[in-house]
Amino acid sequence: MILIKSLGELQSLIQNQKNLHNKIGFVPTMGALHDGHISLVKDSVEQNDFTIVSIFVNPTQFNNKEDLKKYPRTEEADIEILKNSGCDAIFFPKVEDIYPEGEKSEIFSFDGIEHQMEGKFRPGHFDGVATVVNRFFEIIEPDKAYFGEKDFQQLRIIQELVKKLNLNVQIVPVSIMRENDGLAMSSRNMRLTKEMRKESPKIYQILSEAKEFLKLNSIAETKNFVQEKFNQTKLELEYFEIAEEKTLAPASEKENHKNLRGFIAVFAGEIRLIDNISLN
């Protein structure tokens, strides 16, 4: 496994792989890796000749600078976990590699997807995500790139980015990996207090109950049901939305939509966690 810390070294490596006609798989991460990330890497290793993982805490997608400061950075542990994953190269870019003209996001329009849910509560977040991912695609020119469904809205944004810019890369969605107690794997989980780590599995429990509840009840009733359930926990519900998977537009009548998904953001103490579930 090769560790790359310079843009020149990466470009030379990419060129060699292209000369060999090798298919390149790419997994962008912000580090603090867990088994969810490794599932993306393993899918890439199976489907490509050469797999590159990037580790870069992207400053422009944090609308809360305190959150950026506290985001876990575990470079040595990340290298160790990737050694056994089949990954061929890790790229650790510098900020100036990604933002040669200064730390600033491009402004994108994704037909309204960017204004729903996370976009509403984290202004500018998806401009930062789209900017960094587009830059990585420029540098690496992967054949396939892998994104987890836990960040489902981000996945949809990237799919739209590829479509709008007509990029020659296939986006591969990967299912959510969960802990044994149902909590969606996330780098933020390591920042949970002991008490909140015990409480957090209730997020997925309530999502699963909402899926069952929706079968016999309306969307409005299901949203009230979820709020009432969270009122009985130590968790604070920021939002629960039922939306159409493609447009992410909030749904009001379940009969009018084929593919509905429940999206949730919750504060477990100071730590903000997100999750989602297919409702079909």
C-alpha positions as CSV (number, residue, x, y, z in Angstrom):
1,M,0.0,0.0,0.0
2,I,1.4,3.4,-1.1
3,L,1.1,6.5,1.0
4,I,1.0,9.6,-1.1
5,K,1.4,13.1,0.3
6,S,2.1,15.1,-2.9
7,L,0.0,16.0,-5.9
8,G,2.9,15.3,-8.3
9,E,3.4,11.8,-6.9
10,L,-0.4,11.0,-7.2
11,Q,-0.5,12.3,-10.8
12,S,2.4,10.1,-11.7
13,L,0.8,7.1,-10.1
14,I,-2.5,7.7,-11.9
15,Q,-0.8,8.0,-15.2
16,N,1.0,4.7,-14.7
17,Q,-2.3,3.0,-13.9
18,K,-3.9,4.6,-17.0
19,N,-1.0,3.4,-19.1
20,L,-1.6,-0.2,-17.8
21,H,-5.3,0.3,-18.7
22,N,-6.2,-0.4,-15.1
23,K,-9.6,0.4,-13.8
24,I,-9.4,2.9,-10.8
25,G,-11.8,2.8,-7.9
26,F,-11.9,5.8,-5.5
27,V,-13.2,6.1,-2.0
28,P,-13.2,9.7,-0.6
29,T,-13.1,9.9,3.2
30,M,-12.4,12.4,6.0
31,G,-10.5,9.7,8.0
32,A,-11.5,8.4,11.5
33,L,-12.2,5.3,9.5
34,H,-14.6,2.5,10.7
35,D,-16.1,-0.7,9.2
36,G,-18.5,1.4,7.1
37,H,-15.6,3.0,5.2
38,I,-14.0,-0.4,4.9
39,S,-17.1,-1.9,3.2
40,L,-16.7,0.9,0.5
41,V,-13.0,0.0,0.1
42,K,-13.7,-3.7,-0.2
43,D,-16.4,-3.1,-2.9
44,S,-13.9,-1.0,-4.8
45,V,-11.2,-3.6,-4.5
46,E,-13.5,-6.3,-5.9
47,Q,-14.7,-4.2,-8.8
48,N,-11.4,-2.4,-9.9
49,D,-7.8,-3.1,-10.6
50,F,-6.5,-0.3,-8.4
51,T,-8.2,1.4,-5.3
52,I,-7.3,4.8,-4.0
53,V,-8.6,6.1,-0.7
54,S,-8.3,9.8,0.1
55,I,-8.2,11.2,3.7
56,F,-9.0,14.9,3.8
57,V,-11.0,16.8,6.4
58,N,-12.7,19.2,4.0
59,P,-13.0,22.6,5.7
60,T,-15.6,24.1,3.3
61,Q,-18.3,21.5,4.2
62,F,-18.3,22.5,7.9
63,N,-20.8,25.3,8.5
64,N,-19.8,25.1,12.2
65,K,-16.1,25.8,12.6
66,E,-16.1,24.3,16.1
67,D,-17.3,21.1,14.6
68,L,-14.4,21.2,12.1
69,K,-11.9,21.8,15.0
70,K,-13.3,18.8,17.0
71,Y,-13.6,16.4,14.0
72,P,-11.5,13.3,14.9
73,R,-8.1,13.0,13.2
74,T,-6.7,9.5,13.5
75,E,-4.1,9.2,10.6
76,E,-2.0,6.4,12.1
77,A,-5.0,4.3,13.0
78,D,-6.5,4.9,9.5
79,I,-3.4,3.6,7.9
80,E,-3.5,0.5,10.0
81,I,-7.1,-0.3,9.3
82,L,-6.5,0.2,5.5
83,K,-3.5,-2.2,5.4
84,N,-5.8,-5.2,5.6
85,S,-8.6,-3.8,3.3
86,G,-6.9,-4.4,-0.1
87,C,-6.5,-0.7,-0.6
88,D,-3.6,0.1,-3.0
89,A,-2.9,3.8,-2.2
90,I,-3.9,6.4,0.3
91,F,-3.8,10.1,-0.7
92,F,-3.3,12.7,2.0
93,P,-3.8,16.0,0.2
94,K,-2.8,19.4,1.5
95,V,-5.5,22.1,1.6
96,E,-3.7,24.0,-1.2
97,D,-3.8,20.8,-3.4
98,I,-7.6,20.9,-3.2
99,Y,-8.1,24.6,-3.1
100,P,-5.2,26.1,-5.1
101,E,-7.0,29.5,-5.3
102,G,-8.0,29.6,-1.6
103,E,-10.3,27.8,0.7
104,K,-13.6,28.6,-1.0
105,S,-16.5,26.5,-2.3
106,E,-18.0,26.8,-5.7
107,I,-21.8,27.5,-5.8
108,F,-23.9,24.7,-7.3
109,S,-27.5,24.2,-8.1
110,F,-28.9,20.7,-7.9
111,D,-32.6,21.4,-8.7
112,G,-33.5,21.9,-5.0
113,I,-32.0,18.7,-3.6
114,E,-29.4,20.8,-1.8
115,H,-32.0,22.9,0.0
116,Q,-33.8,20.0,1.7
117,M,-33.0,18.5,5.1
118,E,-29.2,18.8,5.7
119,G,-29.1,21.7,3.3
120,K,-31.7,23.5,5.4
121,F,-29.9,22.9,8.6
122,R,-26.3,23.2,7.4
123,P,-26.2,26.1,4.9
124,G,-23.3,25.8,2.3
125,H,-22.6,22.2,3.3
126,F,-23.3,20.7,0.0
127,D,-21.4,23.3,-2.0
128,G,-18.4,22.3,0.1
129,V,-19.1,18.6,-0.6
130,A,-19.6,19.0,-4.3
131,T,-16.5,21.2,-4.6
132,V,-14.1,18.8,-3.0
133,V,-15.5,15.7,-4.7
134,N,-15.4,17.4,-8.1
135,R,-11.8,18.4,-7.4
136,F,-10.9,14.8,-6.5
137,F,-12.6,13.5,-9.7
138,E,-10.4,16.0,-11.7
139,I,-7.2,14.8,-10.1
140,I,-7.8,11.1,-9.8
141,E,-10.1,10.5,-12.9
142,P,-11.6,7.3,-11.3
143,D,-13.7,4.8,-13.2
144,K,-15.9,4.3,-10.2
145,A,-16.4,6.1,-6.9
146,Y,-18.0,4.7,-3.8
147,F,-20.4,6.5,-1.4
148,G,-22.3,5.2,1.6
149,E,-26.1,5.4,1.9
150,K,-25.9,6.7,5.4
151,D,-25.2,10.1,3.9
152,F,-28.0,9.5,1.4
153,Q,-28.6,13.2,0.5
154,Q,-24.9,13.5,-0.1
155,L,-25.0,10.5,-2.4
156,R,-27.9,12.1,-4.4
157,I,-25.9,15.4,-4.6
158,I,-22.9,13.5,-6.1
159,Q,-25.1,11.6,-8.6
160,E,-26.5,14.9,-9.7
161,L,-23.0,16.5,-9.9
162,V,-21.9,13.8,-12.2
163,K,-25.0,14.1,-14.4
164,K,-24.8,18.0,-14.6
165,L,-21.1,18.1,-15.3
166,N,-21.3,15.1,-17.6
167,L,-18.4,13.4,-15.7
168,N,-17.1,10.1,-16.8
169,V,-17.3,8.3,-13.5
170,Q,-19.8,5.7,-12.2
171,I,-21.1,6.4,-8.7
172,V,-21.6,3.2,-6.6
173,P,-23.9,3.4,-3.6
174,V,-23.0,1.1,-0.6
175,S,-25.5,0.1,2.0
176,I,-25.4,1.5,5.6
177,M,-23.2,-0.5,8.0
178,R,-24.5,-0.7,11.5
179,E,-23.2,-1.7,14.9
180,N,-24.7,-4.8,16.5
181,D,-27.2,-2.6,18.4
182,G,-28.4,-0.9,15.1
183,L,-26.5,2.4,15.4
184,A,-25.3,3.6,12.0
185,M,-21.5,3.5,11.8
186,S,-20.1,7.1,11.8
187,S,-16.8,8.7,12.7
188,R,-18.7,10.9,15.1
189,N,-19.7,7.9,17.2
190,M,-16.3,7.9,18.8
191,R,-17.1,11.4,20.3
192,L,-20.3,10.1,22.1
193,T,-20.3,10.1,25.9
194,K,-20.9,6.7,27.5
195,E,-24.4,7.7,28.3
196,M,-25.2,8.9,24.8
197,R,-23.6,5.8,23.2
198,K,-26.1,3.7,25.2
199,E,-29.0,6.0,24.1
200,S,-28.1,6.4,20.4
201,P,-29.3,3.0,19.1
202,K,-32.8,4.3,19.8
203,I,-32.4,6.4,16.6
204,Y,-32.6,3.3,14.4
205,Q,-35.1,1.5,16.6
206,I,-37.5,4.5,16.2
207,L,-36.8,4.7,12.5
208,S,-37.7,1.0,12.2
209,E,-40.9,1.5,14.3
210,A,-41.8,4.4,12.1
211,K,-41.5,2.2,9.0
212,E,-44.1,-0.2,10.5
213,F,-46.3,2.6,11.8
214,L,-46.5,4.2,8.3
215,K,-48.0,1.1,6.8
216,L,-51.3,1.8,8.6
217,N,-51.1,5.5,9.2
218,S,-50.5,8.8,7.3
219,I,-47.2,10.6,6.8
220,A,-48.3,13.4,9.2
221,E,-49.3,10.8,11.9
222,T,-46.0,9.0,11.4
223,K,-44.0,12.3,11.9
224,N,-45.9,13.0,15.1
225,F,-45.3,9.4,16.2
226,V,-41.5,9.8,15.8
227,Q,-41.5,13.1,17.7
228,E,-43.4,11.6,20.6
229,K,-41.0,8.6,20.7
230,F,-38.0,11.0,20.9
231,N,-39.7,13.0,23.6
232,Q,-39.3,9.8,25.7
233,T,-35.5,9.6,25.2
234,K,-32.5,11.6,26.2
235,L,-31.9,12.4,22.5
236,E,-33.0,15.7,20.8
237,L,-34.7,15.3,17.4
238,E,-33.6,18.0,15.0
239,Y,-35.7,16.8,12.1
240,F,-37.5,13.7,10.8
241,E,-38.6,13.9,7.2
242,I,-40.3,11.5,4.8
243,A,-39.2,12.3,1.3
244,E,-39.2,10.9,-2.2
245,E,-35.8,9.2,-2.9
246,K,-35.0,10.9,-6.2
247,T,-36.0,14.5,-5.6
248,L,-35.8,14.4,-1.8
249,A,-38.9,16.6,-1.8
250,P,-41.0,16.1,1.4
251,A,-43.9,13.8,0.8
252,S,-47.4,14.5,2.2
253,E,-49.4,11.6,0.8
254,K,-47.7,8.1,0.7
255,E,-50.0,6.9,-2.2
256,N,-48.4,9.5,-4.6
257,H,-44.9,8.2,-4.2
258,K,-43.2,4.9,-5.1
259,N,-39.9,5.3,-3.3
260,L,-40.1,6.9,0.1
261,R,-37.3,7.2,2.6
262,G,-37.2,8.4,6.2
263,F,-34.4,10.9,7.0
264,I,-33.4,11.9,10.6
265,A,-31.0,14.1,12.4
266,V,-30.6,13.9,16.1
267,F,-28.4,15.4,18.8
268,A,-27.0,12.9,21.2
269,G,-25.7,15.4,23.8
270,E,-23.4,17.7,21.7
271,I,-22.9,15.2,18.9
272,R,-25.2,15.4,15.8
273,L,-26.0,12.1,14.2
274,I,-27.9,11.3,11.0
275,D,-29.5,8.2,9.6
276,N,-32.1,7.1,7.1
277,I,-34.3,4.1,6.2
278,S,-36.1,3.0,3.1
279,L,-39.9,3.0,3.8
280,N,-41.0,0.7,0.9
